[in-house]
Amino acid sequence: MSRHSVIGRVLLTFALFALLLSGCQQPRMSVLEPQGEAGQMQLDLVYLSIYIMVFVCVIVLAIFTYVLIRFRQKPGDNTIPKQVEGSTKLEILWTVVPIILLAILAVPTLKSTFTLAAKPPKAEQPVEVKVTAHQYWWEFEYPELGIKTAQELHIPTGKKVHLELTSVDVVHSFWVPSLAGKTDLIPGRKNTMWMKADKPGTYEGRCAELCGASHALMNFHVVAEKPEEFQKWVKQRQKPSSQPQTAQEKEGKKVFAQNCMGCHAIDGAGLKGPGNKGPNLAGFGDRDKIAGLLENNPENLNKWLHNPQNVKPGAHMPAIDFLKKKDLDALEAYLESLK
Ligand code: CUA
């Protein structure tokens, strides 16, 4: 095979791989394409450390190449070159240079760490959200707006959202690659961070700390809306139209009260039992996903209720397989009617 055709084949392989990998990119889920201020600040730090690493590599390789050529053994010359072991000058040089490089990296990193955890000033009217992680779902509470929801974090665009993060069981980590993160959620501790979305859109979020069997399935998403749209959502959540309309939905509400209220509440539906072990289901019918994973449709709801362990192994949700079909249908109709 000629040299040209080898190079041609190598290039072709690279091109195919590039094409293949470009398909991996999920829309709006990349740290390399930040969609807001916090994400941009974090990416800038990544670039800074890459620049420093490249700088170090180039200098070391240059010295290495120089030494290799300059100090090669010449034919007939058996003398040993001058030894530099214990040279004070060199010792100082390779101690001081890394310290300077680390300082260049550390100062902006520390500054950003504190800036990103600080509470935005009142004048900026940040939206306050308390995030509580559970195995394996997310609770979002807006204390100033009186809203409690799960799995879908609604935020207005162009405004800072200040998050207070904690966990009720094990350590989780809040990560919305294109907006901000990762910040740990630790039982008994409150961590804070803020994020901001410039443009409306749905941004995928993940748990970034191994927290059990369904860690990789602990998905959520952030829905960023124009401020007017966000206000509409807030109004709807504050005054949900959660009363059942049809006879089947009314029946479903009863089934819910008898079987589900121990763990789940539905704000605004008169169903605020003791239950807050599971997600608050207010507005369930409006959510995109069931359990943060399945498309929200009746078929998937049935799949989830029948065997949650199949969808999310280790979830605390029990299988609802003891209900009569009629009751289960009614329950599903009622849940999908919650707006
Ligand atoms: Cu929660 Cu991993």
py3Dmol code that shows the C-alpha trace and the ligand (Angstrom):
import py3Dmol

protein = """\
ATOM      1  CA  MET A   1       0.000   0.000   0.000  1.00  0.00           C
ATOM      2  CA  SER A   2       1.426   3.395  -0.905  1.00  0.00           C
ATOM      3  CA  ARG A   3       2.092   5.952   1.789  1.00  0.00           C
ATOM      4  CA  HIS A   4      -0.580   8.223   0.381  1.00  0.00           C
ATOM      5  CA  SER A   5      -3.315   5.632   0.537  1.00  0.00           C
ATOM      6  CA  VAL A   6      -2.387   4.832   4.185  1.00  0.00           C
ATOM      7  CA  ILE A   7      -2.695   8.502   5.110  1.00  0.00           C
ATOM      8  CA  GLY A   8      -5.936   8.654   3.133  1.00  0.00           C
ATOM      9  CA  ARG A   9      -7.398   5.726   5.076  1.00  0.00           C
ATOM     10  CA  VAL A  10      -6.342   7.168   8.441  1.00  0.00           C
ATOM     11  CA  LEU A  11      -7.963  10.487   7.563  1.00  0.00           C
ATOM     12  CA  LEU A  12     -11.130   8.750   6.412  1.00  0.00           C
ATOM     13  CA  THR A  13     -11.341   6.822   9.713  1.00  0.00           C
ATOM     14  CA  PHE A  14     -10.966  10.055  11.668  1.00  0.00           C
ATOM     15  CA  ALA A  15     -13.629  11.761   9.572  1.00  0.00           C
ATOM     16  CA  LEU A  16     -16.066   8.869  10.155  1.00  0.00           C
ATOM     17  CA  PHE A  17     -15.385   8.928  13.900  1.00  0.00           C
ATOM     18  CA  ALA A  18     -15.945  12.684  14.029  1.00  0.00           C
ATOM     19  CA  LEU A  19     -19.259  12.187  12.249  1.00  0.00           C
ATOM     20  CA  LEU A  20     -20.218   9.388  14.637  1.00  0.00           C
ATOM     21  CA  LEU A  21     -19.288  11.363  17.750  1.00  0.00           C
ATOM     22  CA  SER A  22     -21.117  14.481  16.610  1.00  0.00           C
ATOM     23  CA  GLY A  23     -24.275  12.345  16.895  1.00  0.00           C
ATOM     24  CA  CYS A  24     -23.590  11.873  20.633  1.00  0.00           C
ATOM     25  CA  GLN A  25     -24.260  15.533  21.349  1.00  0.00           C
ATOM     26  CA  GLN A  26     -27.588  15.851  23.090  1.00  0.00           C
ATOM     27  CA  PRO A  27     -29.186  19.182  22.419  1.00  0.00           C
ATOM     28  CA  ARG A  28     -28.675  21.633  25.266  1.00  0.00           C
ATOM     29  CA  MET A  29     -26.601  19.314  27.372  1.00  0.00           C
ATOM     30  CA  SER A  30     -23.000  20.321  26.963  1.00  0.00           C
ATOM     31  CA  VAL A  31     -20.612  22.142  29.253  1.00  0.00           C
ATOM     32  CA  LEU A  32     -18.873  23.309  26.085  1.00  0.00           C
ATOM     33  CA  GLU A  33     -21.913  25.301  24.973  1.00  0.00           C
ATOM     34  CA  PRO A  34     -22.922  27.214  28.085  1.00  0.00           C
ATOM     35  CA  GLN A  35     -26.355  28.836  27.938  1.00  0.00           C
ATOM     36  CA  GLY A  36     -25.882  31.263  30.812  1.00  0.00           C
ATOM     37  CA  GLU A  37     -23.498  33.292  32.927  1.00  0.00           C
ATOM     38  CA  ALA A  38     -22.638  30.647  35.542  1.00  0.00           C
ATOM     39  CA  GLY A  39     -21.954  28.009  32.866  1.00  0.00           C
ATOM     40  CA  GLN A  40     -19.740  30.475  30.996  1.00  0.00           C
ATOM     41  CA  MET A  41     -17.719  31.245  34.138  1.00  0.00           C
ATOM     42  CA  GLN A  42     -17.154  27.538  34.705  1.00  0.00           C
ATOM     43  CA  LEU A  43     -16.127  26.946  31.095  1.00  0.00           C
ATOM     44  CA  ASP A  44     -13.645  29.851  31.324  1.00  0.00           C
ATOM     45  CA  LEU A  45     -11.945  28.028  34.205  1.00  0.00           C
ATOM     46  CA  VAL A  46     -11.737  24.847  32.135  1.00  0.00           C
ATOM     47  CA  TYR A  47     -10.104  26.794  29.294  1.00  0.00           C
ATOM     48  CA  LEU A  48      -7.673  28.498  31.663  1.00  0.00           C
ATOM     49  CA  SER A  49      -6.458  25.146  33.010  1.00  0.00           C
ATOM     50  CA  ILE A  50      -6.177  23.745  29.458  1.00  0.00           C
ATOM     51  CA  TYR A  51      -4.085  26.763  28.377  1.00  0.00           C
ATOM     52  CA  ILE A  52      -1.752  26.259  31.336  1.00  0.00           C
ATOM     53  CA  MET A  53      -1.425  22.548  30.610  1.00  0.00           C
ATOM     54  CA  VAL A  54      -0.688  23.161  26.925  1.00  0.00           C
ATOM     55  CA  PHE A  55       1.878  25.829  27.879  1.00  0.00           C
ATOM     56  CA  VAL A  56       3.645  23.396  30.248  1.00  0.00           C
ATOM     57  CA  CYS A  57       3.607  20.583  27.673  1.00  0.00           C
ATOM     58  CA  VAL A  58       5.056  22.800  24.936  1.00  0.00           C
ATOM     59  CA  ILE A  59       7.880  24.121  27.164  1.00  0.00           C
ATOM     60  CA  VAL A  60       8.763  20.659  28.519  1.00  0.00           C
ATOM     61  CA  LEU A  61       8.750  19.105  25.039  1.00  0.00           C
ATOM     62  CA  ALA A  62      10.892  21.931  23.684  1.00  0.00           C
ATOM     63  CA  ILE A  63      13.489  21.488  26.442  1.00  0.00           C
ATOM     64  CA  PHE A  64      13.346  17.715  26.010  1.00  0.00           C
ATOM     65  CA  THR A  65      13.964  17.955  22.256  1.00  0.00           C
ATOM     66  CA  TYR A  66      16.771  20.479  22.757  1.00  0.00           C
ATOM     67  CA  VAL A  67      18.522  18.268  25.328  1.00  0.00           C
ATOM     68  CA  LEU A  68      18.102  15.178  23.164  1.00  0.00           C
ATOM     69  CA  ILE A  69      19.832  16.799  20.220  1.00  0.00           C
ATOM     70  CA  ARG A  70      22.360  19.018  22.003  1.00  0.00           C
ATOM     71  CA  PHE A  71      23.713  16.336  24.375  1.00  0.00           C
ATOM     72  CA  ARG A  72      23.777  13.356  22.037  1.00  0.00           C
ATOM     73  CA  GLN A  73      26.861  11.188  22.364  1.00  0.00           C
ATOM     74  CA  LYS A  74      29.247  12.054  19.563  1.00  0.00           C
ATOM     75  CA  PRO A  75      31.305   9.288  17.926  1.00  0.00           C
ATOM     76  CA  GLY A  76      34.600   8.823  19.746  1.00  0.00           C
ATOM     77  CA  ASP A  77      33.612  11.086  22.673  1.00  0.00           C
ATOM     78  CA  ASN A  78      33.250   9.128  25.910  1.00  0.00           C
ATOM     79  CA  THR A  79      33.266  12.025  28.357  1.00  0.00           C
ATOM     80  CA  ILE A  80      30.310  12.458  30.720  1.00  0.00           C
ATOM     81  CA  PRO A  81      28.580  15.826  30.386  1.00  0.00           C
ATOM     82  CA  LYS A  82      28.591  18.256  33.290  1.00  0.00           C
ATOM     83  CA  GLN A  83      26.224  16.969  36.037  1.00  0.00           C
ATOM     84  CA  VAL A  84      23.586  19.355  37.425  1.00  0.00           C
ATOM     85  CA  GLU A  85      22.417  17.347  40.457  1.00  0.00           C
ATOM     86  CA  GLY A  86      21.851  19.605  43.483  1.00  0.00           C
ATOM     87  CA  SER A  87      21.972  22.819  41.437  1.00  0.00           C
ATOM     88  CA  THR A  88      20.388  25.483  43.640  1.00  0.00           C
ATOM     89  CA  LYS A  89      19.399  27.586  40.637  1.00  0.00           C
ATOM     90  CA  LEU A  90      17.531  24.705  38.971  1.00  0.00           C
ATOM     91  CA  GLU A  91      15.903  23.574  42.236  1.00  0.00           C
ATOM     92  CA  ILE A  92      14.558  27.076  42.824  1.00  0.00           C
ATOM     93  CA  LEU A  93      13.431  27.382  39.205  1.00  0.00           C
ATOM     94  CA  TRP A  94      11.337  24.198  39.158  1.00  0.00           C
ATOM     95  CA  THR A  95       9.833  24.938  42.531  1.00  0.00           C
ATOM     96  CA  VAL A  96       8.896  28.539  41.821  1.00  0.00           C
ATOM     97  CA  VAL A  97       7.488  28.047  38.304  1.00  0.00           C
ATOM     98  CA  PRO A  98       4.807  25.494  39.348  1.00  0.00           C
ATOM     99  CA  ILE A  99       3.875  27.716  42.314  1.00  0.00           C
ATOM    100  CA  ILE A 100       3.305  30.633  39.948  1.00  0.00           C
ATOM    101  CA  LEU A 101       1.285  28.443  37.555  1.00  0.00           C
ATOM    102  CA  LEU A 102      -0.859  27.093  40.394  1.00  0.00           C
ATOM    103  CA  ALA A 103      -1.445  30.622  41.684  1.00  0.00           C
ATOM    104  CA  ILE A 104      -2.600  31.718  38.202  1.00  0.00           C
ATOM    105  CA  LEU A 105      -5.074  28.833  38.298  1.00  0.00           C
ATOM    106  CA  ALA A 106      -6.082  29.111  41.959  1.00  0.00           C
ATOM    107  CA  VAL A 107      -6.961  32.806  42.165  1.00  0.00           C
ATOM    108  CA  PRO A 108      -9.721  32.828  39.511  1.00  0.00           C
ATOM    109  CA  THR A 109     -10.926  29.371  40.618  1.00  0.00           C
ATOM    110  CA  LEU A 110     -11.421  30.484  44.222  1.00  0.00           C
ATOM    111  CA  LYS A 111     -12.975  33.761  43.099  1.00  0.00           C
ATOM    112  CA  SER A 112     -15.477  31.954  40.852  1.00  0.00           C
ATOM    113  CA  THR A 113     -16.233  29.348  43.523  1.00  0.00           C
ATOM    114  CA  PHE A 114     -17.268  32.041  45.994  1.00  0.00           C
ATOM    115  CA  THR A 115     -19.058  34.157  43.381  1.00  0.00           C
ATOM    116  CA  LEU A 116     -21.086  31.163  42.180  1.00  0.00           C
ATOM    117  CA  ALA A 117     -22.105  30.157  45.717  1.00  0.00           C
ATOM    118  CA  ALA A 118     -22.969  33.676  46.907  1.00  0.00           C
ATOM    119  CA  LYS A 119     -26.538  34.838  47.221  1.00  0.00           C
ATOM    120  CA  PRO A 120     -27.303  37.334  44.452  1.00  0.00           C
ATOM    121  CA  PRO A 121     -28.184  40.806  45.798  1.00  0.00           C
ATOM    122  CA  LYS A 122     -31.867  41.585  46.399  1.00  0.00           C
ATOM    123  CA  ALA A 123     -31.758  44.280  43.712  1.00  0.00           C
ATOM    124  CA  GLU A 124     -31.390  41.586  41.073  1.00  0.00           C
ATOM    125  CA  GLN A 125     -34.617  39.943  42.294  1.00  0.00           C
ATOM    126  CA  PRO A 126     -33.294  36.392  42.198  1.00  0.00           C
ATOM    127  CA  VAL A 127     -35.724  33.479  42.250  1.00  0.00           C
ATOM    128  CA  GLU A 128     -35.238  31.369  45.376  1.00  0.00           C
ATOM    129  CA  VAL A 129     -35.492  27.590  45.064  1.00  0.00           C
ATOM    130  CA  LYS A 130     -34.870  24.928  47.677  1.00  0.00           C
ATOM    131  CA  VAL A 131     -33.665  21.736  46.040  1.00  0.00           C
ATOM    132  CA  THR A 132     -33.930  18.495  47.994  1.00  0.00           C
ATOM    133  CA  ALA A 133     -32.497  15.320  46.531  1.00  0.00           C
ATOM    134  CA  HIS A 134     -34.069  11.951  47.250  1.00  0.00           C
ATOM    135  CA  GLN A 135     -33.193   8.473  46.053  1.00  0.00           C
ATOM    136  CA  TYR A 136     -33.961   8.935  43.064  1.00  0.00           C
ATOM    137  CA  TRP A 137     -35.870  12.123  42.427  1.00  0.00           C
ATOM    138  CA  TRP A 138     -35.678  15.865  42.892  1.00  0.00           C
ATOM    139  CA  GLU A 139     -37.916  18.133  44.918  1.00  0.00           C
ATOM    140  CA  PHE A 140     -38.122  21.817  43.994  1.00  0.00           C
ATOM    141  CA  GLU A 141     -39.667  24.241  46.418  1.00  0.00           C
ATOM    142  CA  TYR A 142     -40.146  27.967  45.773  1.00  0.00           C
ATOM    143  CA  PRO A 143     -40.532  29.274  49.347  1.00  0.00           C
ATOM    144  CA  GLU A 144     -41.359  32.848  48.276  1.00  0.00           C
ATOM    145  CA  LEU A 145     -43.983  31.698  45.784  1.00  0.00           C
ATOM    146  CA  GLY A 146     -45.500  28.903  47.890  1.00  0.00           C
ATOM    147  CA  ILE A 147     -44.892  26.248  45.239  1.00  0.00           C
ATOM    148  CA  LYS A 148     -43.657  22.713  45.671  1.00  0.00           C
ATOM    149  CA  THR A 149     -42.999  20.506  42.702  1.00  0.00           C
ATOM    150  CA  ALA A 150     -40.724  17.718  41.490  1.00  0.00           C
ATOM    151  CA  GLN A 151     -38.534  16.691  38.564  1.00  0.00           C
ATOM    152  CA  GLU A 152     -39.167  19.865  36.501  1.00  0.00           C
ATOM    153  CA  LEU A 153     -37.485  23.054  37.607  1.00  0.00           C
ATOM    154  CA  HIS A 154     -39.142  26.047  35.969  1.00  0.00           C
ATOM    155  CA  ILE A 155     -37.099  29.233  35.840  1.00  0.00           C
ATOM    156  CA  PRO A 156     -37.436  32.612  34.128  1.00  0.00           C
ATOM    157  CA  THR A 157     -34.808  33.552  31.534  1.00  0.00           C
ATOM    158  CA  GLY A 158     -32.395  36.400  32.218  1.00  0.00           C
ATOM    159  CA  LYS A 159     -32.727  36.146  35.981  1.00  0.00           C
ATOM    160  CA  LYS A 160     -30.473  34.574  38.544  1.00  0.00           C
ATOM    161  CA  VAL A 161     -31.956  31.548  40.263  1.00  0.00           C
ATOM    162  CA  HIS A 162     -30.524  31.003  43.714  1.00  0.00           C
ATOM    163  CA  LEU A 163     -30.535  27.365  44.792  1.00  0.00           C
ATOM    164  CA  GLU A 164     -30.263  26.017  48.305  1.00  0.00           C
ATOM    165  CA  LEU A 165     -29.318  22.365  48.042  1.00  0.00           C
ATOM    166  CA  THR A 166     -29.695  19.540  50.519  1.00  0.00           C
ATOM    167  CA  SER A 167     -30.439  15.820  50.614  1.00  0.00           C
ATOM    168  CA  VAL A 168     -32.601  13.611  52.797  1.00  0.00           C
ATOM    169  CA  ASP A 169     -30.699  10.362  52.352  1.00  0.00           C
ATOM    170  CA  VAL A 170     -27.269  10.082  50.714  1.00  0.00           C
ATOM    171  CA  VAL A 171     -24.974  12.479  48.872  1.00  0.00           C
ATOM    172  CA  HIS A 172     -26.215  13.513  45.431  1.00  0.00           C
ATOM    173  CA  SER A 173     -24.899  16.135  43.044  1.00  0.00           C
ATOM    174  CA  PHE A 174     -26.888  18.725  41.115  1.00  0.00           C
ATOM    175  CA  TRP A 175     -25.705  19.182  37.546  1.00  0.00           C
ATOM    176  CA  VAL A 176     -27.251  20.957  34.586  1.00  0.00           C
ATOM    177  CA  PRO A 177     -24.318  20.750  32.139  1.00  0.00           C
ATOM    178  CA  SER A 178     -25.302  23.693  29.963  1.00  0.00           C
ATOM    179  CA  LEU A 179     -26.273  25.983  32.857  1.00  0.00           C
ATOM    180  CA  ALA A 180     -24.278  25.202  36.001  1.00  0.00           C
ATOM    181  CA  GLY A 181     -23.076  22.642  38.510  1.00  0.00           C
ATOM    182  CA  LYS A 182     -21.942  20.295  39.840  1.00  0.00           C
ATOM    183  CA  THR A 183     -22.790  21.034  43.451  1.00  0.00           C
ATOM    184  CA  ASP A 184     -23.170  18.314  46.066  1.00  0.00           C
ATOM    185  CA  LEU A 185     -26.360  17.842  48.056  1.00  0.00           C
ATOM    186  CA  ILE A 186     -25.365  16.547  51.478  1.00  0.00           C
ATOM    187  CA  PRO A 187     -27.722  15.368  54.250  1.00  0.00           C
ATOM    188  CA  GLY A 188     -27.767  17.867  57.131  1.00  0.00           C
ATOM    189  CA  ARG A 189     -25.957  20.545  55.159  1.00  0.00           C
ATOM    190  CA  LYS A 190     -27.016  23.381  52.908  1.00  0.00           C
ATOM    191  CA  ASN A 191     -24.939  24.204  49.858  1.00  0.00           C
ATOM    192  CA  THR A 192     -25.802  27.140  47.668  1.00  0.00           C
ATOM    193  CA  MET A 193     -25.293  28.093  44.057  1.00  0.00           C
ATOM    194  CA  TRP A 194     -26.972  30.195  41.404  1.00  0.00           C
ATOM    195  CA  MET A 195     -27.552  29.771  37.716  1.00  0.00           C
ATOM    196  CA  LYS A 196     -29.025  31.763  34.903  1.00  0.00           C
ATOM    197  CA  ALA A 197     -30.414  30.831  31.504  1.00  0.00           C
ATOM    198  CA  ASP A 198     -30.089  33.388  28.704  1.00  0.00           C
ATOM    199  CA  LYS A 199     -32.504  31.753  26.293  1.00  0.00           C
ATOM    200  CA  PRO A 200     -35.771  29.859  26.742  1.00  0.00           C
ATOM    201  CA  GLY A 201     -35.423  26.119  26.408  1.00  0.00           C
ATOM    202  CA  THR A 202     -35.341  22.798  28.179  1.00  0.00           C
ATOM    203  CA  TYR A 203     -32.019  21.924  29.728  1.00  0.00           C
ATOM    204  CA  GLU A 204     -31.279  18.397  30.868  1.00  0.00           C
ATOM    205  CA  GLY A 205     -30.079  17.830  34.407  1.00  0.00           C
ATOM    206  CA  ARG A 206     -28.353  14.866  35.989  1.00  0.00           C
ATOM    207  CA  CYS A 207     -27.258  13.576  39.355  1.00  0.00           C
ATOM    208  CA  ALA A 208     -23.473  13.565  39.274  1.00  0.00           C
ATOM    209  CA  GLU A 209     -22.677  11.589  42.424  1.00  0.00           C
ATOM    210  CA  LEU A 210     -23.034   7.822  42.650  1.00  0.00           C
ATOM    211  CA  CYS A 211     -26.024   7.491  44.990  1.00  0.00           C
ATOM    212  CA  GLY A 212     -27.361   3.977  44.475  1.00  0.00           C
ATOM    213  CA  ALA A 213     -28.866   1.583  41.958  1.00  0.00           C
ATOM    214  CA  SER A 214     -30.760   4.220  39.976  1.00  0.00           C
ATOM    215  CA  HIS A 215     -28.174   6.984  40.163  1.00  0.00           C
ATOM    216  CA  ALA A 216     -27.851   7.031  36.383  1.00  0.00           C
ATOM    217  CA  LEU A 217     -31.632   7.364  36.069  1.00  0.00           C
ATOM    218  CA  MET A 218     -31.998  10.307  38.438  1.00  0.00           C
ATOM    219  CA  ASN A 219     -32.795  12.719  35.634  1.00  0.00           C
ATOM    220  CA  PHE A 220     -34.590  16.035  35.781  1.00  0.00           C
ATOM    221  CA  HIS A 221     -34.894  19.015  33.564  1.00  0.00           C
ATOM    222  CA  VAL A 222     -34.833  22.749  33.788  1.00  0.00           C
ATOM    223  CA  VAL A 223     -37.506  24.566  31.835  1.00  0.00           C
ATOM    224  CA  ALA A 224     -36.397  28.140  31.172  1.00  0.00           C
ATOM    225  CA  GLU A 225     -39.229  30.393  30.036  1.00  0.00           C
ATOM    226  CA  LYS A 226     -39.593  34.085  29.204  1.00  0.00           C
ATOM    227  CA  PRO A 227     -40.551  35.949  32.406  1.00  0.00           C
ATOM    228  CA  GLU A 228     -44.207  36.338  31.267  1.00  0.00           C
ATOM    229  CA  GLU A 229     -44.483  32.608  30.590  1.00  0.00           C
ATOM    230  CA  PHE A 230     -42.865  31.833  33.920  1.00  0.00           C
ATOM    231  CA  GLN A 231     -45.392  34.075  35.692  1.00  0.00           C
ATOM    232  CA  LYS A 232     -48.193  32.157  33.971  1.00  0.00           C
ATOM    233  CA  TRP A 233     -46.729  28.897  35.255  1.00  0.00           C
ATOM    234  CA  VAL A 234     -46.431  30.372  38.766  1.00  0.00           C
ATOM    235  CA  LYS A 235     -50.104  31.438  38.718  1.00  0.00           C
ATOM    236  CA  GLN A 236     -51.182  28.012  37.501  1.00  0.00           C
ATOM    237  CA  ARG A 237     -49.170  26.300  40.244  1.00  0.00           C
ATOM    238  CA  GLN A 238     -50.443  28.636  42.928  1.00  0.00           C
ATOM    239  CA  LYS A 239     -54.052  28.099  41.883  1.00  0.00           C
ATOM    240  CA  PRO A 240     -54.097  24.669  40.283  1.00  0.00           C
ATOM    241  CA  SER A 241     -57.212  23.498  38.516  1.00  0.00           C
ATOM    242  CA  SER A 242     -56.823  20.169  40.214  1.00  0.00           C
ATOM    243  CA  GLN A 243     -60.419  19.213  40.815  1.00  0.00           C
ATOM    244  CA  PRO A 244     -61.557  16.114  38.931  1.00  0.00           C
ATOM    245  CA  GLN A 245     -64.176  16.655  36.219  1.00  0.00           C
ATOM    246  CA  THR A 246     -65.432  13.275  34.989  1.00  0.00           C
ATOM    247  CA  ALA A 247     -66.918  10.498  37.130  1.00  0.00           C
ATOM    248  CA  GLN A 248     -63.828   8.384  36.456  1.00  0.00           C
ATOM    249  CA  GLU A 249     -61.495  11.146  37.601  1.00  0.00           C
ATOM    250  CA  LYS A 250     -63.594  11.636  40.744  1.00  0.00           C
ATOM    251  CA  GLU A 251     -63.305   7.930  41.439  1.00  0.00           C
ATOM    252  CA  GLY A 252     -59.550   8.208  40.825  1.00  0.00           C
ATOM    253  CA  LYS A 253     -59.260  10.914  43.458  1.00  0.00           C
ATOM    254  CA  LYS A 254     -60.804   8.549  45.997  1.00  0.00           C
ATOM    255  CA  VAL A 255     -58.438   5.759  44.994  1.00  0.00           C
ATOM    256  CA  PHE A 256     -55.553   8.190  45.382  1.00  0.00           C
ATOM    257  CA  ALA A 257     -56.700   9.298  48.831  1.00  0.00           C
ATOM    258  CA  GLN A 258     -56.956   5.685  49.994  1.00  0.00           C
ATOM    259  CA  ASN A 259     -53.709   4.342  48.534  1.00  0.00           C
ATOM    260  CA  CYS A 260     -51.212   7.054  47.700  1.00  0.00           C
ATOM    261  CA  MET A 261     -51.613   9.863  50.193  1.00  0.00           C
ATOM    262  CA  GLY A 262     -49.291   8.246  52.722  1.00  0.00           C
ATOM    263  CA  CYS A 263     -46.389   9.245  50.495  1.00  0.00           C
ATOM    264  CA  HIS A 264     -47.644  11.768  47.940  1.00  0.00           C
ATOM    265  CA  ALA A 265     -49.335  15.119  48.329  1.00  0.00           C
ATOM    266  CA  ILE A 266     -51.053  17.139  45.616  1.00  0.00           C
ATOM    267  CA  ASP A 267     -50.865  20.808  46.433  1.00  0.00           C
ATOM    268  CA  GLY A 268     -54.051  22.682  45.721  1.00  0.00           C
ATOM    269  CA  ALA A 269     -56.178  19.569  45.435  1.00  0.00           C
ATOM    270  CA  GLY A 270     -57.217  19.332  49.051  1.00  0.00           C
ATOM    271  CA  LEU A 271     -54.966  16.291  49.289  1.00  0.00           C
ATOM    272  CA  LYS A 272     -52.257  17.518  51.584  1.00  0.00           C
ATOM    273  CA  GLY A 273     -51.983  14.456  53.721  1.00  0.00           C
ATOM    274  CA  PRO A 274     -48.961  13.524  55.800  1.00  0.00           C
ATOM    275  CA  GLY A 275     -47.216  12.386  52.653  1.00  0.00           C
ATOM    276  CA  ASN A 276     -44.074  14.077  51.512  1.00  0.00           C
ATOM    277  CA  LYS A 277     -41.954  10.970  51.138  1.00  0.00           C
ATOM    278  CA  GLY A 278     -42.670  10.884  47.418  1.00  0.00           C
ATOM    279  CA  PRO A 279     -42.869  13.680  44.863  1.00  0.00           C
ATOM    280  CA  ASN A 280     -45.660  16.232  45.153  1.00  0.00           C
ATOM    281  CA  LEU A 281     -47.885  15.433  42.194  1.00  0.00           C
ATOM    282  CA  ALA A 282     -49.486  18.856  41.720  1.00  0.00           C
ATOM    283  CA  GLY A 283     -49.695  19.585  38.008  1.00  0.00           C
ATOM    284  CA  PHE A 284     -48.628  16.030  37.150  1.00  0.00           C
ATOM    285  CA  GLY A 285     -50.602  16.037  33.881  1.00  0.00           C
ATOM    286  CA  ASP A 286     -48.561  19.029  32.676  1.00  0.00           C
ATOM    287  CA  ARG A 287     -45.184  17.419  33.244  1.00  0.00           C
ATOM    288  CA  ASP A 288     -43.185  16.124  30.276  1.00  0.00           C
ATOM    289  CA  LYS A 289     -41.888  13.044  32.006  1.00  0.00           C
ATOM    290  CA  ILE A 290     -43.003  10.365  34.443  1.00  0.00           C
ATOM    291  CA  ALA A 291     -40.419   9.723  37.169  1.00  0.00           C
ATOM    292  CA  GLY A 292     -38.138  12.054  35.202  1.00  0.00           C
ATOM    293  CA  LEU A 293     -37.597   9.322  32.612  1.00  0.00           C
ATOM    294  CA  LEU A 294     -40.630   8.128  30.647  1.00  0.00           C
ATOM    295  CA  GLU A 295     -42.654  10.265  28.257  1.00  0.00           C
ATOM    296  CA  ASN A 296     -45.772  11.317  30.115  1.00  0.00           C
ATOM    297  CA  ASN A 297     -48.615   9.329  28.542  1.00  0.00           C
ATOM    298  CA  PRO A 298     -51.213   6.913  29.959  1.00  0.00           C
ATOM    299  CA  GLU A 299     -49.411   3.849  28.651  1.00  0.00           C
ATOM    300  CA  ASN A 300     -46.165   4.764  30.409  1.00  0.00           C
ATOM    301  CA  LEU A 301     -47.992   5.763  33.581  1.00  0.00           C
ATOM    302  CA  ASN A 302     -49.477   2.276  33.661  1.00  0.00           C
ATOM    303  CA  LYS A 303     -46.033   0.764  33.108  1.00  0.00           C
ATOM    304  CA  TRP A 304     -44.592   2.865  35.952  1.00  0.00           C
ATOM    305  CA  LEU A 305     -47.383   2.155  38.450  1.00  0.00           C
ATOM    306  CA  HIS A 306     -47.356  -1.548  37.683  1.00  0.00           C
ATOM    307  CA  ASN A 307     -43.666  -2.090  38.129  1.00  0.00           C
ATOM    308  CA  PRO A 308     -41.575   0.915  39.208  1.00  0.00           C
ATOM    309  CA  GLN A 309     -38.604  -1.374  39.880  1.00  0.00           C
ATOM    310  CA  ASN A 310     -38.445  -2.178  36.191  1.00  0.00           C
ATOM    311  CA  VAL A 311     -38.076   1.486  35.341  1.00  0.00           C
ATOM    312  CA  LYS A 312     -36.019   2.682  38.300  1.00  0.00           C
ATOM    313  CA  PRO A 313     -34.415  -0.150  40.288  1.00  0.00           C
ATOM    314  CA  GLY A 314     -34.182   0.637  43.979  1.00  0.00           C
ATOM    315  CA  ALA A 315     -36.849   3.355  43.930  1.00  0.00           C
ATOM    316  CA  HIS A 316     -38.970   3.518  47.092  1.00  0.00           C
ATOM    317  CA  MET A 317     -42.163   3.586  45.045  1.00  0.00           C
ATOM    318  CA  PRO A 318     -44.062   0.320  45.578  1.00  0.00           C
ATOM    319  CA  ALA A 319     -45.731  -1.539  42.726  1.00  0.00           C
ATOM    320  CA  ILE A 320     -49.414  -0.631  42.473  1.00  0.00           C
ATOM    321  CA  ASP A 321     -50.477  -4.067  41.267  1.00  0.00           C
ATOM    322  CA  PHE A 322     -53.039  -4.761  43.987  1.00  0.00           C
ATOM    323  CA  LEU A 323     -55.729  -2.464  42.598  1.00  0.00           C
ATOM    324  CA  LYS A 324     -58.616  -3.665  40.468  1.00  0.00           C
ATOM    325  CA  LYS A 325     -58.189  -2.655  36.832  1.00  0.00           C
ATOM    326  CA  LYS A 326     -61.149  -0.266  37.102  1.00  0.00           C
ATOM    327  CA  ASP A 327     -59.572   1.510  40.079  1.00  0.00           C
ATOM    328  CA  LEU A 328     -56.155   1.682  38.460  1.00  0.00           C
ATOM    329  CA  ASP A 329     -57.669   3.174  35.298  1.00  0.00           C
ATOM    330  CA  ALA A 330     -59.480   5.736  37.423  1.00  0.00           C
ATOM    331  CA  LEU A 331     -56.286   6.593  39.299  1.00  0.00           C
ATOM    332  CA  GLU A 332     -54.406   7.070  36.033  1.00  0.00           C
ATOM    333  CA  ALA A 333     -57.167   9.242  34.590  1.00  0.00           C
ATOM    334  CA  TYR A 334     -57.147  11.372  37.740  1.00  0.00           C
ATOM    335  CA  LEU A 335     -53.350  11.814  37.753  1.00  0.00           C
ATOM    336  CA  GLU A 336     -53.271  12.793  34.079  1.00  0.00           C
ATOM    337  CA  SER A 337     -56.048  15.331  34.748  1.00  0.00           C
ATOM    338  CA  LEU A 338     -53.957  17.249  37.291  1.00  0.00           C
ATOM    339  CA  LYS A 339     -53.054  20.584  35.761  1.00  0.00           C
TER     340      LYS A 339
END
"""
ligand_1 = """\
2
CUA
Cu -28.510 10.970 43.079
Cu -26.784 9.986 41.898
"""
view = py3Dmol.view(width=600, height=400)
view.addModel(protein, "pdb")
view.setStyle({"model": 0}, {"cartoon": {"style": "trace"}})
view.addModel(ligand_1, "xyz")
view.setStyle({"model": 1}, {"stick": {}})
view.zoomTo()
view.show()
